[in-house]
Amino acid sequence: MRVRWLGHATFDLVGPAGQKFLIDPFLTKNPAFPNELGAEVTAPGAYHSLLVTHPHSDHFDDALPLLKDDTALKIISQFEIGNWLKSAGIKEEQVIGMNTGGTITFQDVRITMVQAVHTSSIAENGISRALGFPIGYVLRFANGFTIYNTGDTAVTMDMQIVHDLYKPDLVILPIGDFYTMGAEQAAYALNLLKPQFAIGGHWGTWTGMPPGTPEALEKELARYKIKTQLIKLKPGEALT
């Protein structure tokens, strides 16, 4: 498997059977996106599906262009966001609009939508309006490896449920603070989840903002007796 950070909260995954997912596509206006990967990740056929946690611009900006350029590309999203995409001209067969608690099997991966604590809105003509609910995803691959992408969230006791039900091997979570949880809450979240590996996202995209760092999370993790290995990636780097 490969999990690659593309800057901010955008990650792509390649599964053991070649499944290819892009999570929260924020590319064009993402100052942390490694531009040398632009042609690779935007090419038709680069991914089987997009996974969107909520429609804030820094998670959703490139969803429409990617779906319009590649009509074989699917998107998995919360139900109302899926309806908005169809109203914006995306073909119905491209959209899988599910809801919190639901599970689908896609490309031999069981994908479960779980709760997140955040806001969910979209900006149209400079005006923000609520759209859908923020969520996270649990992806269970056929070889047993399980990834939990929390989406933008504060720490929540629902993470205890995710641990008990799914026992994720890898947790991808925001660590930047200000807009999401920072180091203190992220360490508590990992203590609830107890994964083998963790990757922090949603930090350092703009100069000093969001302000959290993996080093701050490492210090907070020292409070807990867990064996989670924090993987510190730079944009464009991958955990294999």
HELIX and SHEET records of a PDB file:
HELIX    1   1 ASN A   35  LEU A   37  5                                   3    
HELIX    2   2 GLY A   38  THR A   42  1                                   5    
HELIX    3   3 SER A   57  PHE A   60  1                                   4    
HELIX    4   4 ALA A   63  ASP A   69  1                                   7    
HELIX    5   5 PHE A   79  SER A   87  1                                   9    
HELIX    6   6 GLU A   92  GLN A   94  5                                   3    
HELIX    7   7 ASP A  158  TYR A  166  1                                   9    
HELIX    8   8 ALA A  183  LEU A  193  1                                  11    
HELIX    9   9 PRO A  214  LEU A  221  1                                   8    
SHEET    1   A 7 VAL A  95  MET A  98  0                                        
SHEET    2   A 7 LYS A  74  GLN A  78  1                                        
SHEET    3   A 7 SER A  49  LEU A  51  1                                        
SHEET    4   A 7 LYS A  20  ILE A  23  1                                        
SHEET    5   A 7 PHE A  11  VAL A  14 -1                                        
SHEET    6   A 7 ARG A   2  TRP A   5 -1                                        
SHEET    7   A 7 ALA A 238  LEU A 239 -1                                        
SHEET    1   B 7 THR A 103  PHE A 106  0                                        
SHEET    2   B 7 VAL A 109  GLN A 115 -1                                        
SHEET    3   B 7 ILE A 135  ARG A 140 -1                                        
SHEET    4   B 7 THR A 146  ASN A 149 -1                                        
SHEET    5   B 7 LEU A 170  PRO A 174  1                                        
SHEET    6   B 7 PHE A 197  GLY A 201  1                                        
SHEET    7   B 7 GLN A 229  ILE A 231  1                                        
SHEET    1   C 2 SER A 121  GLU A 124  0                                        
SHEET    2   C 2 ILE A 127  ALA A 130 -1                                        
END                                                                             
